[in-house]
């Protein structure tokens, strides 16, 4: 069983919500592992915003750092880097090429890990 986590935009809108993002992410992942077992694979798609929208998301860097920190902690989490991929005019949500990239990368990571 594997999970693709692609979330964090709302948390990036405020420094106060961004500051607790890692704590919440750790809590959710621990609860999921308890429920689904240690074999649950996590793949976290990185939050990406446009440079124009960055002032509207003052917690962006904090949320993005929490995602990469969580993936680098050696607990079997894999990060999908979405930087440089097209995003919609709202500066946050993915356009089709980005969603296709995330889906393909997720499948490639599952194959590499022997899940598929």
Residue pairs with C-beta under 8 A, 6 or more apart in sequence:
1 36
1 37
1 39
1 40
1 41
2 40
2 41
2 42
2 43
2 106
2 110
2 115
3 32
3 40
3 41
3 42
3 43
4 43
4 45
4 102
4 106
5 25
5 42
5 43
5 44
5 45
6 44
6 45
6 102
7 47
8 21
8 47
8 63
8 64
8 67
9 47
9 49
9 57
9 92
9 93
10 17
11 17
11 18
11 21
11 24
11 59
11 63
12 18
12 21
12 47
12 49
12 57
12 58
12 59
12 60
12 62
12 63
12 64
13 56
13 57
13 58
13 59
14 58
14 59
15 58
15 59
15 62
16 59
17 59
18 58
18 59
18 60
18 62
18 63
18 66
19 59
19 62
21 59
21 62
21 63
21 66
22 66
22 69
22 70
25 66
25 67
25 70
26 70
29 42
29 70
29 77
32 40
32 42
33 40
41 76
41 78
41 109
41 110
41 113
41 115
42 76
42 77
42 78
43 77
43 78
43 79
43 80
43 106
43 109
43 110
44 67
44 70
44 71
44 77
44 78
44 79
44 80
45 80
45 82
45 102
45 106
46 64
46 67
46 68
46 79
46 80
46 81
46 82
46 83
47 60
47 63
47 64
47 67
47 82
48 82
48 83
48 85
48 87
48 98
49 57
49 60
49 87
49 91
49 92
50 87
50 91
50 92
52 91
53 90
53 91
53 92
54 60
56 91
57 92
67 79
68 79
70 77
71 77
71 78
71 79
72 79
78 109
80 102
80 105
80 106
80 109
82 94
82 98
82 101
82 102
85 94
85 95
85 97
85 98
85 101
86 94
86 95
86 96
86 97
86 98
87 93
87 94
87 95
87 98
88 94
88 95
94 102
107 116
110 116
